[in-house]
Amino acid sequence: MSETTLTLIRHGQTDWNLRRLLQGRTDIPLNDTGREQARAVGRELAASGRHWDVLVSSPLQRARETARIIGAQLGLEPAGTYADLAERSFGDAEGYDCTGMTEDERHAFMEEHGEAAEHVVQRGIAVLREIAARYPQQDVMIVAHGTFIRLTAGRILGVELPSLQNGEVVEVTTQQLAAAP
């Protein structure tokens, strides 16, 4: 292997996800569905036959718990957390009910009330480069958050990613990361 592969996974469902409330940095735990989603992702990844060297996550409990559950399926202990993997801050809009909003309306609302999307992308690219440098030529599994992954991986891959489902996986390589603007 000549490069580091970063496998980004969105955490399992929380009650706020279910109710379509903006979570951001509010530290909401997984619900039972989220725990089952994490187990299912872990089983799928284990069945793929791939090997991962390292597992890290955001420090928010929904990501840490998802990482522990997935790691148990793969025989991999989480190696730590990175503060900059945390979800986009939605400021005073955290806890806001987004039911009835179109995807475009929701994104505009998040931009108005929270951390600028460009800031999320810049800190996201920086922390992924830090992780890749710490674990050169390894396969790294990273449990993080939907908006963080959508914005950061979208920029790295040069595409606009749709909203990610809980447990969804997106992969990037250090070659793609190095080319990111």
N, C-alpha and C positions, 0 to 999 in steps of 0.2 A: 504494500500500500504506500503510495507516495504523498497522499494528502489526508487531512483530517476530514471526516464526514460528521456533520452536525445534524442529528435527527431531532427536530423540534416537535414536541407533543403538547397539545392543549390539555390542561387539567380536566378532570371529570366534573360532572354537573354539581352545582350548588343550588340551594333553594332560591337564591337570587337569580341564577340563570333561568331556572324554571319559571319564575315570575317576570322575567325580562327586565330586571332592575339593573342599572349600571353599578358594577362592583368596584372597578378601579382598584385602588389600594386598600379598600375596606376588606378586612381579613375574615372572610366568610368560609366556613368549613364545607367539605364535600357533604352531599346527602347520600342516602343509600344507593340511589341510581348512579351517582358519580363514582362511588366505590366499585360498583359492578362494571361501569364503563372502564375504569382503570384496570380491573382484573381482565376484562375482555381484550383491551389493548395489549396488556402484558402477555396474554395467551397467544394472540395473533403474532406478536413480535417473536415470542419463543418458537412458535411453529414455523416461522420464516426461515429458521436455520442460520440467521445472521448472528454475528457475535458483536457485542458492544463492550468497550473497555471501561467506560466511565459513565456515570449517571449523576447529573447535577440538576438543580432546580432553582426557581424563584424562591425567596424566603417566605412568601405568603403560604399559609397552611394548606390551602386547597391544592397548590402545586407540590408542596412537600409530601403531603399524604399520597397524592397520585404517584409521585416518584417512588415512595416506599412500596406501594402496592405493585407497581410495574416491576420494580427491582426484585421483589419477592418471586415473581413469575420467572425472572431471568437469572436468579442467583447473583444479583448485583446490588451491593449496598450503595445508597446515595453517598457521594463523595463531598457534598457540601452545597451551599447556596451562593448565589450571586445577587446582590441587591439590585443591580441594573437589569435583571431578568423580570423584575416586578411588572405588573400590569400598568398600563397608561393610567395616570391619575386623572380622575374626572372631577376633581375639586368638589365644589358645592353641589354638583349634580349626582354624586354617588348616592345610590338608593333611589334614584329617579326611575319611575315606571315608563318604559319605552314601548309599551303595548300600543299598537295602532300606528306607530311610526313606520314609514318606509325605510329601507336601508339607507337611502340618501339623506333623509331627514335625521335619522339617528346619527349618522356620521357628522353631519353639520352641527348637530346639537353637542356632540362630544367635543368637536373642535372649538366651539364657542365657550364651553364651560371647563374644559380640562387642559391637560398638557398638550402642547402643540404636536401634531402628528410628526412633523419634521424632527422635533426633539426626541420623540420615541425612536424614530429610525436611527438617528445619530448615536444615541446611547445603546441601542440594540446592536448596531454594527460594531461599536467599540467593545461591548462585552463579549460578543461572539468571537471577535478577533483575540481578545484576552484569553478566552477559553481554548480556542484553537492553538494559541501559542503555548499554553500550559500543557496541553495534551497533543503534541505534534504526532502526526501519522497514526492517530487512533480514531476509533469510532466512538463518538460522544453522544449520549442521549441527554436531551435537555427538556425538562418539563417546565412550561411557562404558561402564557395566557393568550387568549384569542386575538385581541387587538394588537398586542405586542408582536406576536408571530405574524399576523396578517400584514402589518405595516413593514416590519423588518425583513421578513423573508420575501415579501413582494418586491421590495427595493432590490434586494440581492439577486433575485431571479429575473428582475426586469418585467414583472407582470403585476396586474392588479388582482390580488387574491380576494375571493369572496369571504364573507364571515366564516370562520372555522367552527365546526361542530366540536362538542366536548369529546376529547380523545382523538381528535384528528391529528395526523402526522404529516409534517412537511420536512423535506431533507434538503440541505445545502452543503456544498463542499467548500474547502478553503480556496479553491480556484475561483469559484463563483464569488466568494466573500472578498477576495483580493480585487476583483474587478468591479465591485460595487462602488457607485459614486458616493 
